[in-house]
Amino acid sequence: MGGIGQSILGLKRRTPLGWLQLRRDKSRLAVAVAGIAFADILIFAQLGFRGALYDSNTAFIKSLNTDIVLVSPNAKNSQNFATFSRRRLYQALDVPGVASAHPLYSRILNWRNPQTQQDTAVQLIGFDPSVPLLNLPELNSQLDILKQPQAVLFDRGARGQYDQMIATLDQGIEVKTESEGKTLKIKGLFKLGASFGTDGFLAASDQTFSLLFPRRSLGSVSLGLLKLEPGADGEAIAQTLEQYLPEDVAVYTQQAFIEKEQAYWARESPIGFVFGLGATMAFVVGVVIVYQVLSTDVNSHIREYATFKAMGYSHLYLLGIIIEESIILAVFGFIPGLFCSMGLYNLAAAATTLPMALKADRAVFVLVLTLIMCLLSGAIATRQLQEADPADLF
């Protein structure tokens, strides 16, 4: 205990040389902090857009009121479902533990924007309105409306010029438009939100879905939503279904289906790669900026460091000074980077309607990256200290 106490006392008495050196040249310190903040903003932006990519494209799957999902193996993502036979749902009911199985239909629909009168695209989902297949209270409270012919509900989180139409619907006034040569009656609103793959959603009954796509048989479904009996083991039943059903259908628990969707956007979609590459490049930029600052600082004080060596101070002690500077720069640069990123997230969310939220775990992750970035730069810069030979300088 005595040794620990002496160590702590020694730290308190230690002169903060790193801070004193940084403070001595305030313009250089300001440039370093600005550079690190800029790198942090870039990292926050790339991670934010990547998070929005995952969150927005899995929002629909997360909203499904299901335990197990049946889907065609040919389906690419949640905007491009292939179809499979509805008979697979009846077969799934033969497996012990499966309580119910319901079809859901999905397809991109070209329709006329009621506000601008221009053609655009939304994702139409159709299902039996007698069963709440989505965990969206606002939608489920209006299921009876979908039983009316050609009635649909519109996604208030959709991207595009819909503000006037949404205001009209909020007043309880029906809005009509056209699609596929048919009249659609927009009778209410719910919220699911836009994504990188679609501008928004329309909810309809399976009968209205069939009316809009007459060549699409209701026997060909996009998703099969299975609810299990209370206490059933979802993983075990999913494995049983995988073995029991033909190969023209794939079986996933809801969580596994979410992970599959994320994997598609992360690995198969170019946009996921771009965001990951952008975050990596921002990290590299930060390393270069901090290295230049610390390297310049070491060069400008090389005689002082050589004097320390001549006085008997170890290389580890000198390394501690650079590490101290690195940590100070990391913290000072992170703080403005964090607050600027908050504003950037709010601006991006308003412009794109994507779920851009600066979560605490992401902030902690970027702080850790910033510390690593600065410590790595400091470690590279300290190589010059090894060459600080007092005999050569005096």
Protein Blocks (a to p, Z undefined) as FASTA:
>chain_A
ZZmmmmmmmmmmpccfklmmmmmmmmlmmmmmmmmmmmmmmmmmmmmmmmmmmmmmmmmm
mmpccfbdcddfklmblmlccdddfklmmmmmmpghiabdcdddddddddddfklopacd
dddddddfkbcfbccfklmmmmmmmmpghiacddfkbgcjfklmmmmmmnopacdddeeh
iacddfbdcdebpcfkbgbdcdddfklmmmmmmmlcfkbcfbdcddddehiafklmmmmm
mmmpcfkbccddfklmmmmmmmmmmmmpmklmmmmmmmmmmmmmmmmmmmmmmmmmmmmm
mmmmmmmmmnopafklmmmmmmmmmmmmmmmmmmmmmmmmmmmmmmmmmmnopacdddfk
lmmmmmmmmmmmmmmmmmmmmmmmmmmcfklmZZ
